[in-house]
Every structure is written in structure tokens, then in C-alpha cells.
Amino acid sequence: MDLLHWKKRIIECLNSTEFLALSTCRNGRTWTCPVFFAYDEKFNFYFISQPGSKHMQNILVNGEISVAIYSTNQSAAGDVFGVQFSGKAVMLPDSEVEKAFQIYYTRSPNVAVMKDNTAEKYKGPKALWKFVKILPSEIHIFDTKSFGEERKQVPVEAWKS
């Protein structure tokens, strides 16, 4: 499969849902949480969450995460596909919030028009919600249409270029 086709299939999967399942780990105990997400052209992923939540506290201690993204509108009887990856999650400093805000709310424009929703609300130590950026280290795709029942690792050149 050429690099363009890999990228096309990843984007198709990402655009099939607004949620990702985020798995974190702290002290040998795992935690999985669904979050709304957005992504940029380099396949960095962004989400917002409350700093006191369990997954955010886990990320502060251990940023190593894994993610699964798949549409729940699939049937086991038909072709299915999803993306899984591992990587590093970091709570963004205030200096990077404007860019993350634009990426995140461009994907969900209906939420962006909420009253008083500005990037400033996500800045500072007292912000009720914070942005997190996920930098994948490897991406795998499960795509029965392209590969049958075999999960494949996506070549780095297909998503880092």
C-alpha cells in the first residue's frame, strides 16, 4: 500500500467519530476514558479535560498513553476499521493553548460558538479545563477491507510526513 493510501485510511477513520478512548496508567493501574478529540496535519491529537480528573492526574505522573479510535456505527458482520496508537500525552502550557484551541474548535464548530468560549478560559492555574496534546510514537490500523483480519503497523512516513 502506498503512503498516500495509508494516510487516507487513517483520516477516514479519524473523521468517522469525535471520540477516542484514552488509556493512562499510574502505579501499575490502568484507566480508560472517552474524550472528544481533534488532530492536526502531523497527526498530533488534542483534547480537553478537567485537571483533577483521574486520567489527567495520571498524565501528570506518567504521560505514556495508548489510544483506540473507531466508529461505533460499524457492524461485526461488515468491514470494520479503527486506529490504535501509543505515545506521549502532555498538558499544554499556556503559550500553546491558542493553537490547540483553533485546531480543536475547528473540528467541532458548534461547540466553539458557546457563550464566552475563548482560548483564555483554558489558561492559567485556575482554568477548569486544560488542553492536552498527544504525540503518537506508533500507529496501527485494523482495516478488514484492506488487510482482512490482520492489524498492521502504519509506516512512520505515512503519518509523520
C-alpha positions in Angstrom: 0.0 0.0 0.0 1.4 3.4 -0.9 1.9 6.1 1.7 -1.0 8.2 0.4 -3.4 5.3 0.8 -2.3 4.7 4.4 -2.8 8.4 5.2 -6.2 8.4 3.5 -7.4 5.4 5.5 -6.2 6.9 8.8 -8.0 10.2 8.1 -11.2 8.3 7.1 -11.2 6.5 10.4 -10.4 9.7 12.4 -13.2 11.5 10.7 -15.7 8.7 11.4 -16.1 9.7 15.1 -15.5 12.5 17.5 -14.3 10.3 20.4 -11.1 8.5 21.2 -10.7 6.0 24.1 -7.7 7.2 26.1 -5.8 4.8 28.3 -3.5 6.0 31.0 -1.5 4.2 33.7 -0.3 5.2 37.2 1.3 2.9 39.8 0.5 -0.1 37.6 -3.2 0.6 37.5 -4.8 1.5 34.1 -7.6 3.8 33.4 -9.6 4.3 30.2 -11.7 7.4 29.4 -13.5 8.5 26.2 -12.7 12.1 25.2 -13.6 14.3 22.3 -10.6 14.9 20.1 -9.1 16.8 17.2 -5.9 16.3 15.2 -3.5 18.4 13.1 -1.8 17.7 9.8 1.1 15.9 11.6 -1.3 13.6 13.5 -0.8 15.2 16.8 -4.0 14.8 18.8 -5.7 17.3 21.1 -8.4 17.0 23.8 -9.6 19.0 26.8 -10.3 17.7 30.2 -10.6 18.8 33.8 -7.2 18.9 35.6 -8.5 17.0 38.6 -9.8 14.0 36.6 -8.2 10.6 37.1 -6.8 10.4 33.6 -5.3 14.0 33.8 -3.7 13.2 37.2 -2.3 10.0 35.6 -0.9 12.0 32.7 0.9 14.4 35.1 2.7 11.5 36.7 3.1 9.3 33.6 2.5 10.7 30.1 2.7 7.3 28.4 -0.7 6.6 26.9 -2.5 4.4 24.4 -5.5 5.3 22.3 -8.2 3.5 20.3 -10.3 5.3 17.7 -13.1 3.6 15.9 -16.6 4.4 14.8 -19.4 2.8 16.8 -21.5 2.7 13.6 -19.8 -0.4 12.4 -21.1 -3.9 12.2 -19.1 -7.0 13.0 -20.7 -8.6 10.0 -19.3 -6.0 7.6 -15.9 -4.4 7.1 -14.5 -2.7 10.2 -11.6 -0.4 10.8 -10.0 1.5 13.6 -6.8 3.1 14.6 -4.8 2.4 17.7 -1.6 4.1 18.8 0.7 4.7 21.7 2.5 7.8 22.5 3.1 10.6 25.0 0.5 13.0 26.4 1.4 16.4 27.8 -0.7 19.1 29.3 -0.1 22.2 27.2 1.5 25.3 28.6 -0.5 28.5 28.2 1.8 29.5 25.3 0.4 26.7 23.1 -3.3 27.0 24.0 -4.2 29.4 21.2 -3.1 26.9 18.5 -4.7 23.9 20.2 -8.0 25.9 20.7 -8.1 26.7 16.9 -7.4 23.1 15.9 -9.9 21.6 18.5 -12.8 24.0 17.8 -12.3 24.0 14.1 -13.3 20.3 14.2 -16.3 21.0 16.5 -17.5 24.4 15.4 -20.9 24.1 17.1 -19.2 23.9 20.5 -16.9 26.9 19.6 -19.9 29.2 19.5 -20.8 28.6 23.1 -21.1 31.8 25.1 -17.8 33.2 26.2 -15.7 30.2 24.9 -12.3 31.7 24.3 -8.8 30.3 24.5 -8.2 32.4 27.6 -10.6 30.1 29.6 -8.1 27.3 29.2 -5.1 29.2 30.5 -3.7 29.7 34.0 -3.6 27.5 37.1 -7.3 28.0 37.9 -8.6 27.0 34.5 -11.4 24.5 34.9 -10.4 22.7 31.6 -6.9 22.2 30.1 -5.7 21.2 26.7 -3.6 18.1 26.3 -1.5 17.2 23.2 -0.8 13.6 22.3 2.3 12.8 20.2 2.0 9.3 18.8 5.1 7.1 18.7 3.5 4.3 16.6 0.2 3.9 14.9 -1.6 0.7 14.0 -4.7 0.2 11.8 -7.3 -2.5 11.8 -8.8 -2.4 8.3 -10.6 -5.5 7.2 -11.3 -4.0 3.8 -7.6 -3.6 3.1 -5.9 -6.3 5.3 -8.5 -8.8 6.3 -8.3 -9.7 10.0 -4.7 -8.6 10.4 -3.8 -5.4 12.3 -0.9 -3.5 10.6 1.6 -1.0 11.8 1.4 2.1 9.7 4.7 3.2 8.3 6.0 6.3 10.1 6.5 8.1 6.7 2.7 7.8 6.2 1.8 9.9 9.2 4.9 11.9 10.1 5.4 13.4 6.6 
